[in-house]
């Protein structure tokens, strides 16, 4: 199993949690972004710099993810692609997407996009909070406890 992080917009707190989990469990962590990121020196942690084109990081992650891998992202279409390839997705706010849950989230995302397209202000996501950080850490811990070494 590998963990991939869609790192362009990921909160620093999420990256720090992933660094610690990767080191502790010796699970490979790959950060993917179109801007350079500083990462800790570790044989378990790597960084892939993709070009700045639309969906470049998404395409790279989708091309690399294998059955059972974990991707961390808020990008619902990327999550759908990952799940369809047998991967799992955890959002930075601690929601786990599987084959059973991603379609509902994709429908909701499409509805919100349609509403925005018709001029309705749907607002944006709330700022990342300590509660979100804790939810992410707990979800990641549950997932890794159930899947690492199995």
N, C-alpha and C positions, 0 to 999 in steps of 0.2 A: 504494500500500500504506500502511496505517496499522497502528500497534501500539496495542492496548488492554491496559491493566493492570487486573485485578481487584484493586484496591489495598487493600481493607479489612484483609487479613491479610498483605500482602506485606512481606517483610523490607526494611529500609532499604537494605541492600546491593544488592538487586535493583533498587530504584528508582534508586539512584545509577548503576548500570550502564546502565539504560535511558535516563536523562537524558543521559549522555555519548554513547551510541550515536545517540540521536535528534538531538542537536545536530551531531554529527560528520557524519552521513549525511543530515541534513535530512529525516528520516522523521517524520511526525506521530506523536506519542505522546499518548494520551488516558488519564488515570488516572480510574477510576470507583470511588467509595466512598460509603458512607453517613455517614462522618464527615469533617469538613474536613481537608484536607491542605495543607501548605505545599509549593509547587512552585517551581522556578527560573523566573525571568522569561525567557521564550523564545517566539518565534513558533511554534516546533515543538511545544511542550508545553502541554497544557491539562488542566483538571480538571473533571469532572462530578460534582456532589453529588446523589446520589439519596436518596429517602426511606428510612427505616430498615426498611421492610417486608421480609418474607421474599423472597429472590431478586430484589429490586429491581435491584441492580447486574447480576445475571446477565441479567435480562430486557432491560435497557437495552443491554448489550453485544450480546446476541443480535440485537436489533432493528437495530443499527447495522453489525454486521460484514458485510463484503462478501467476495466471492471473492478469495482471495489475502492477506487481512488476517491479522495475527498477534495472538493473544491470549495473555497471560501469566496463568496461574491454576493453582491446585492443585485446583480444583473439577471433579471428573470429569464430573458431569452437564452443567455448563456447557461443558466441553471437547467433549463429544459433540454438543451443540447447535451449537457453532461449526464443528466439522469437517463436520457435515451441511450447513452453509451454504457450504462451500467454503473455510473459513478453516483456519488452522494454529494449533496450541497448543504452547507450551513451558511446562513447569512451572518453578517457582522453583528446582527442584533439577536442571534441565537435561535433562529428557526431552521429546522432540518427539513430539506426537501428530498422526497423520494419519488419513485414512479407513482405512488398512490396520492401524493399531495401536490405535485408540481403543476398539473393541468389546471386545477382550481386557481392557483396563484397566477398562472399565465392568462387565464380568462379575465381575472380581476385587473391585471396590469393593462390588458388590451382595452377594457372598458374605461379605465381611467385615462388612457391615452386618447380614446375617442372623445371623451368629455372635454379634455383639454383642447383637442382639435376643433371642437365646436364653440370654443370661447369660454367655457366654464372654468373658473379658477378652482382647482382641486387642492391647492396648497402643495407643499413639498414635505419631505420627511422631516421629522423633528431632529434637532441636533443630537449627536451621539452622546449618550449619558452614562453615568456610572451604572445605572440599572441595565442598560444595553450591554455594557462591558461584562457585568456579572452574568447576564443571560447567555452571552456568547461563551464565556469561560465554562459555564455549567454544561451547556449543550456539547461543546467540544470534548469536555471530560467524559461525559456519558458515551459519546460516539467512540472515542478512542478506547475507553475501557471495554466496550463491547466488541471492538473490531481489531485492535492491535494484537498480533500474535495468535490470531484465530485462524 
